[in-house]
Structures are given as structure tokens and as C-alpha cells.
């Protein structure tokens, strides 16, 4: 159940933050700046989903990326090929966010692990 809520939370972080960025910054979603901003939102959504999911973190990032890809495919069917950056760039960015979260989590635990006790 925690994984399900992590996926939904990660996708909502992506969708709401990307929507707010477009609304307030008036960026063209199909321009370079708009694509980079959406990729940043996808990384943050995948990252937060992975953090919330704990043990299934990378899986949560994969699912968030899958939901983004599904939305991009639907947009391409309905609106034409203008949504290809979402499919090729944004969905993998969410997976990268999940991977980054897992990587930082493992480095955090190894930094606090004292390791084996010394024999002296």
C-alpha cells in the first residue's frame, strides 16, 4: 500500500509542479526551457516517490516514469507528435530521480555505519 501511495504522490508532485511552472513562468511546454523545467519536475517526482516508498524506491521511480510515459502516449494520440519530449526525456528523468534517491539513501546509510569493530 505504501508503494501505491508513493507512486501517486510522486506523479502528483510532477504534475502539479510542472503545471504551476507553466502557469506562472509562461514557458512554452515544447520549448527547450520548458522541457528542462518539466524534466526537473519529473526528477523531483521520481525522487520523492522513491523516498516515500523506502524499500521499493527504484520501483516507485519506474512507475512514476511509466505514468508520465502513458500520459505522453495519450497526448501524442490526441494532439499529434508534439509530446515526444515527454516520452523520450521526461519519463526517463523520473526514473533517474528514483535512482538518485536510492543512491543517496545508500550513501547516507554507509556514512553512518561504523563498520566492523576494531580489534584494538
C-alpha positions as CSV (number, residue, x, y, z in Angstrom):
1,X,0.0,0.0,0.0
2,X,2.9,2.3,0.8
3,X,4.3,1.8,-2.7
4,X,0.9,2.7,-4.3
5,X,0.8,6.0,-2.3
6,X,4.4,6.7,-3.2
7,X,3.7,6.4,-6.9
8,X,0.6,8.6,-6.7
9,X,2.5,11.2,-4.6
10,X,5.4,11.2,-7.0
11,X,3.2,11.7,-10.0
12,X,1.2,14.4,-8.3
13,X,4.5,16.2,-7.4
14,X,5.5,16.0,-11.1
15,X,2.1,17.1,-12.5
16,X,1.3,19.9,-10.1
17,X,4.8,21.4,-10.1
18,X,5.0,21.3,-13.9
19,X,1.6,22.8,-14.2
20,X,2.4,25.6,-11.8
21,X,5.7,26.3,-13.6
22,X,3.9,26.7,-16.9
23,X,1.2,28.8,-15.4
24,X,3.5,31.2,-13.5
25,X,6.6,31.3,-15.8
26,X,4.6,31.4,-19.0
27,X,7.0,28.9,-20.6
28,X,6.3,27.1,-23.9
29,X,5.9,23.4,-22.9
30,X,7.5,22.4,-26.2
31,X,10.5,24.8,-26.0
32,X,13.9,23.9,-24.6
33,X,13.4,25.8,-21.3
34,X,10.0,24.3,-20.8
35,X,11.3,20.8,-21.4
36,X,14.2,21.3,-19.0
37,X,11.8,22.5,-16.3
38,X,9.5,19.6,-16.8
39,X,12.5,17.2,-16.6
40,X,13.4,18.8,-13.3
41,X,9.8,18.3,-12.1
42,X,10.0,14.7,-13.2
43,X,13.3,14.1,-11.3
44,X,11.7,15.6,-8.2
45,X,8.6,13.4,-8.5
46,X,10.6,10.2,-9.0
47,X,13.0,11.2,-6.1
48,X,10.2,11.8,-3.7
49,X,8.3,8.7,-4.7
50,X,11.4,6.7,-4.1
51,X,12.0,8.3,-0.7
52,X,8.4,7.6,0.4
53,X,8.4,4.0,-0.9
54,X,11.6,3.2,1.1
55,X,12.4,-0.4,0.2
56,X,10.7,-0.3,-3.2
57,X,12.2,3.1,-4.2
58,X,13.5,2.3,-7.6
59,X,10.3,0.6,-8.5
60,X,8.4,3.7,-7.4
61,X,10.5,5.8,-9.8
62,X,9.9,3.4,-12.6
63,X,6.2,3.5,-12.1
64,X,6.2,7.3,-12.0
65,X,8.1,7.3,-15.2
66,X,5.6,4.8,-16.7
67,X,2.7,7.0,-15.7
68,X,4.4,10.0,-17.4
69,X,5.1,7.9,-20.5
70,X,1.5,6.8,-20.6
71,X,0.3,10.4,-20.4
72,X,2.7,11.3,-23.2
73,X,1.4,8.5,-25.4
74,X,-2.2,9.6,-24.8
75,X,-1.2,13.2,-25.6
76,X,0.6,12.1,-28.8
77,X,-2.5,10.1,-29.9
78,X,-4.9,13.0,-29.2
79,X,-2.7,16.0,-30.1
80,X,0.0,14.8,-32.5
81,X,3.7,14.2,-32.1
82,X,4.4,17.4,-30.1
83,X,4.5,15.4,-26.9
84,X,7.6,13.3,-27.9
85,X,9.9,15.1,-25.4
86,X,7.7,13.9,-22.6
87,X,8.1,10.4,-23.8
88,X,11.8,10.5,-24.5
89,X,13.1,12.9,-21.9
90,X,10.7,13.4,-19.1
91,X,9.7,9.8,-18.3
92,X,13.4,8.7,-18.0
93,X,14.0,11.7,-15.8
94,X,11.5,10.3,-13.2
95,X,13.4,7.0,-13.2
96,X,16.6,8.9,-12.8
97,X,15.1,10.7,-9.8
98,X,14.2,7.3,-8.2
99,X,17.7,6.0,-8.9
100,X,19.3,9.2,-7.4
101,X,17.2,8.8,-4.3
102,X,18.3,5.2,-3.9
103,X,21.9,6.1,-4.5
104,X,21.8,8.9,-1.9
105,X,20.0,6.7,0.6
106,X,22.7,4.0,0.3
107,X,25.5,6.6,0.7
108,X,23.7,8.1,3.8
109,X,23.5,4.7,5.5
110,X,27.1,3.8,4.7
111,X,28.3,7.2,6.1
112,X,26.6,6.5,9.4
113,X,27.6,2.8,9.6
114,X,30.7,2.5,11.9
115,X,31.8,-0.7,10.1
116,X,33.4,-3.6,11.9
117,X,34.7,-3.1,15.3
118,X,38.4,-2.6,15.5
119,X,40.4,-5.4,17.3
120,X,42.4,-2.9,19.4
